[in-house]
């Protein structure tokens, strides 16, 4: 099958490589020339374990186009995987989606035959219906010139290859049998349950999944604070609680909170989406607030032992929002570093993958130390913000450690504070 992909960010690149690996011919397009150049040269524009190996085996089936209309004309379907960042009020900014759909619409006119548009971007429920109206306003006929589908992604950064090839399920939201058959054929090479529903339901599934995971983490942090106050290990509590099959073990990760490109943004968008329907998403609001205050709790633990942080040498281990990625979007480590700067501390930071991205955000306000052990030798205290496996091998003796990610080796520190244990 010939697939064009608009947007070569994280989701777009993973799907471009994954679909080419499955044997499809992929035409990628992105307004950012650096992403296009990287893929054209056989390089990845992001850090993701295992994806480079997949790319080497599929490179001959990937081409990069500088002409979006040509990409549509030469393909059977187009995936929209552009960003949906937070608008100033927290709602999902759909301007990139609308622009992509309008461009695809022009490409369909040039193509002159029926084309399928597949929404991979995370969008509020009802967006597919709105995009259908947009295309019809352009003079295109639904069912004759175009069809639309919602096919949300459930990729975890750091585990994207496994999630693409061995997903828990593939959700296909369609209005027609033609679109359903197209997507079932697209994913024929993946052995996973394929759930066929309507586009709005599929859009709900994506948001509800992310919002529930965010709520579960925030709940674990709220419980964790109470456990720490009572001298109880929250991880032991959740290990036992999670043995209940109704509840499960996953995402009970109390500590510094969550970041990344999805959960914080989608929580905000869900809250605004509920408001647009005349409702209040009170549980989501509470989950967002609990997560927002986690970095300040780390500073409270530092002040417990250091008093004022002004002029104190303090390190932050981990700047990516999770290990095995260089993504710093909504990173808790970045947020801790910013708060330390506000407090007047001398801030030292280290991360195995995210330092180049962090420099774009933190500038010259912090010292960048490649070797995490050298960072420890340079500071009085350190906050562990990402659970990189390398941090299990460091020598923390003589230091004050506020551990947001449960690094067992850090317990040898002179003073050790687990955030929720």
Buried (B, 14 or more C-beta within 10 A) or exposed (E): BEBBBBBBBBBBBBBBBBBBBBEBBBBBBBBEEEBBEBBBEEEBBBBBBBBBEBBEEBBEBBBBBEEBBBBBBBBBBBBBBBBBBBBEEBBBBBEBBBEBBBBBBBBBBEBEEBBBBBBBBBBBBBBBBBBBEBBBEBEBEBEEBBBBBBBBBBBEBBBBBEBBBEBEEBBBBBBBEEBBEBBBEBBEEBEEEBEBBBBBEBBBBBBEBBBBBBBBBBBBBBBBBEBBEEEBBBBEBBEEBBEEEEEEEEBBBBBBBBBBBBBBBBBBBBBBBBBEEEEEBEBBBBBBEBBBEBBEBBBEBBEEBBEEBEEBBBBBBBBBBBBBBBBBBBBBBBBBBBBBBEBEBBBBBBBBBBBEBBBEBBEEEBBBBEEBBEBBBBBBBBBBBBBBEBBEEBEBEEBBBBBBBBBEBBEBBEBBBBBBB
